[in-house]
Amino acid sequence: MLTIVIHHEKCTGCKGMKEPLCVKLCPGDLIMIKNEKSFIRDPGDCWDCMACVKSCPYGAIETKLPYELGYKDAHLIPKRKGKIIVWELVYSDGRREVFERQVRL
């Protein structure tokens, strides 16, 4: 099971937007705004679609990889650059790989 992590120090709750993208795009209706920050109601119910991760304009949401895929503390960090999303895969030993893909949103 993948797990998303919301970094509240980066999250702005998308102030000024009627509805933050992470809330709007989550197909499981699992993300909500509380105290002007995004929260996932129950990470165990997450569908692992990563819609919230890919949509966050502040890079405040990342995916922690399960041990079977990336060992302890491995994670994916997305960074949006216009119509490109750059995925940085960080392994538990600190190695990093970067993948660029065009955004379809």
Backbone hydrogen bonds in HBPLUS format (Angstrom, degrees):
<---DONOR---> <-ACCEPTOR-->    atom                        ^
c    i                          cat <-CA-CA->   ^        H-A-AA   ^      H-
h    n   atom  resd res      DA  || num        DHA   H-A  angle D-A-AA Bond
n    s   type  num  typ     dist DA aas  dist angle  dist       angle   num
A0003-THR N   A0064-LYS O   3.26 MM  61  5.21 162.8  2.29 147.7 150.6     1
A0064-LYS N   A0003-THR O   2.70 MM  61  5.21 173.6  1.71 169.4 167.4     2
A0005-VAL N   A0062-GLU O   2.83 MM  57  5.40 153.5  1.90 153.8 159.6     3
A0062-GLU N   A0005-VAL O   2.97 MM  57  5.40 159.7  2.01 150.6 156.5     4
A0007-HIS N   A0060-ALA O   2.64 MM  53  4.99 170.7  1.65 162.1 163.3     5
A0010-LYS N   A0007-HIS O   3.01 MM   3  5.64 151.2  2.09 116.1 124.1     6
A0011-CYS N   A0007-HIS O   3.11 MM   4  6.30 142.1  2.26 143.5 154.6     7
A0017-MET N   A0014-CYS O   2.98 MM   3  5.77 159.1  2.03 145.4 149.1     8
A0024-LYS N   A0020-PRO O   2.92 MM   4  6.17 168.6  1.93 159.2 163.0     9
A0025-LEU N   A0021-LEU O   2.82 MM   4  5.83 161.5  1.86 156.6 159.7    10
A0029-ASP N   A0026-CYS O   3.18 MM   3  5.36 167.2  2.20 111.1 114.4    11
A0041-ARG N   A0030-LEU O   2.72 MM  11  5.36 170.0  1.73 164.0 167.1    12
A0032-MET N   A0039-PHE O   2.88 MM   7  5.43 159.4  1.93 156.4 163.2    13
A0039-PHE N   A0032-MET O   2.82 MM   7  5.43 148.2  1.92 160.5 168.0    14
A0034-LYS N   A0037-LYS O   2.81 MM   3  5.42 163.1  1.83 158.7 161.2    15
A0037-LYS N   A0034-LYS O   3.13 MM   3  5.42 150.0  2.22 108.8 117.2    16
A0045-ASP N   A0042-ASP O   2.87 MM   3  5.61 161.6  1.90 127.1 132.6    17
A0046-CYS N   A0043-PRO O   3.15 MM   3  5.27 161.8  2.19 106.7 112.3    18
A0054-LYS N   A0050-MET O   2.99 MM   4  6.16 167.6  2.00 155.8 157.8    19
A0055-SER N   A0051-ALA O   3.04 MM   4  6.04 142.1  2.19 139.2 149.2    20
A0056-CYS N   A0052-CYS O   3.18 MM   4  6.10 137.2  2.38 146.5 152.6    21
A0063-THR N   A0076-LEU O   3.19 MM  13  5.17 156.3  2.25 143.8 149.1    22
A0076-LEU N   A0063-THR O   2.82 MM  13  5.17 159.1  1.86 152.8 159.9    23
A0065-LEU N   A0074-ALA O   3.00 MM   9  5.58 162.9  2.03 134.6 139.6    24
A0069-LEU N   A0066-PRO O   2.93 MM   3  5.56 144.5  2.06 118.0 127.6    25
A0070-GLY N   A0066-PRO O   3.03 MM   4  6.22 163.5  2.05 160.9 166.2    26
A0071-TYR N   A0067-TYR O   3.02 MM   4  3.92 152.2  2.10 112.6 115.9    27
A0074-ALA N   A0071-TYR O   3.35 MM   3  5.91 161.5  2.38 135.0 132.9    28
A0075-HIS N   A0090-VAL O   3.01 MM  15  5.41 150.3  2.10 142.7 152.1    29
A0090-VAL N   A0075-HIS O   2.88 MM  15  5.41 177.0  1.88 169.7 170.7    30
A0077-ILE N   A0088-GLU O   2.87 MM  11  5.07 155.6  1.93 139.6 147.9    31
A0088-GLU N   A0077-ILE O   2.85 MM  11  5.07 161.6  1.88 141.1 147.4    32
A0079-LYS N   A0086-VAL O   2.84 MM   7  5.09 133.4  2.05 135.9 150.2    33
A0086-VAL N   A0079-LYS O   2.83 MM   7  5.09 172.6  1.83 148.8 151.0    34
A0081-LYS N   A0084-ILE O   2.75 MM   3  5.08 167.4  1.76 164.9 161.8    35
A0084-ILE N   A0081-LYS O   3.10 MM   3  5.08 153.8  2.17 112.9 120.4    36
A0103-VAL N   A0083-LYS O   2.80 MM  20  5.20 168.3  1.81 134.1 137.2    37
A0085-ILE N   A0101-ARG O   2.76 MM  16  5.41 167.0  1.78 166.6 171.3    38
A0101-ARG N   A0085-ILE O   2.94 MM  16  5.41 158.1  1.98 151.8 159.1    39
A0087-TRP N   A0099-PHE O   2.70 MM  12  5.08 164.0  1.72 164.2 164.6    40
A0099-PHE N   A0087-TRP O   2.83 MM  12  5.08 156.9  1.89 148.5 156.3    41
A0089-LEU N   A0097-GLU O   2.74 MM   8  5.10 161.5  1.77 156.4 161.2    42
A0097-GLU N   A0089-LEU O   2.93 MM   8  5.10 149.4  2.03 140.6 150.2    43
A0091-TYR N   A0095-ARG O   2.89 MM   4  5.29 166.4  1.91 155.9 160.0    44
A0094-GLY N   A0091-TYR O   3.00 MM   3  5.31 163.7  2.03 115.5 118.6    45
